[in-house]
């Protein structure tokens, strides 16, 4: 199961993609940033699942923990 995550741009209310979680088989999951700016965002910034359920991922910090 894969999920694309984004962050909301307050001035436009647009959601911009920043990361993706993709099932890698055998119960493994790959998580990676799709936008380099994600590394500069505050850890507590809320992320929004764009095409699936969040499955426990709520913030930039959650994504970073999964990437490491």
N, C-alpha and C positions, 0 to 999 in steps of 0.2 A: 504494500500500500504506500503510495507517495502523497506528499503534501507540500504545497508551495506556501511559503510564509511571506507576509509583507508588513510594511509599516504605513500608517496613515499620515499623509502630509496635511497638517492642520489648515493651511491657507486655501487648499483646493479640495480637501476631503478625498483626494485620490489615494489609493492604496498602491504602493510601489513594491514590487517583488524584491526580496533581499536574500532568501534562503530556500533550500529545498531539502526535504527528507525523502529518501527512496529506499524501499526494501531491497536488500542485496542478496536475499536467499538465506536459507538455513537459520532464520530468526535474526539475522544481522541487518542493521540499518545504516545507510550512509547519510550523513548530514553535511551540507556544505553551503557556504555563502555564494549567492549568484550575483551579488552587487558588492563591490569593494568597500563602499561607504559603510556597510554594516559593521565593520570592525571599529568604526569611530563613534558609533551610537552608544548612548548611555545603557548600562547593563539592565536597568529597571524599565527600559522602554518596552511597552506592550507590542507583541507581534500578533498578526492576524492571519489565521489559516484561510487561504484563498479558495481552496478547492477540495478540502477534506476536513476531518476533525483535527483538533489541536493535539490530542493524545498527550496532554500534560505539558505541552510547550506553550508558555505564556509570555516570556520575555526574551530579550536578546541574551541575557545570561543563560537561560535554559538552552538556547541554541548553541552557545559557546561550550557549555558542559557536554553536550552531545557530540560536538565536533571533536573535542579532545578525547 
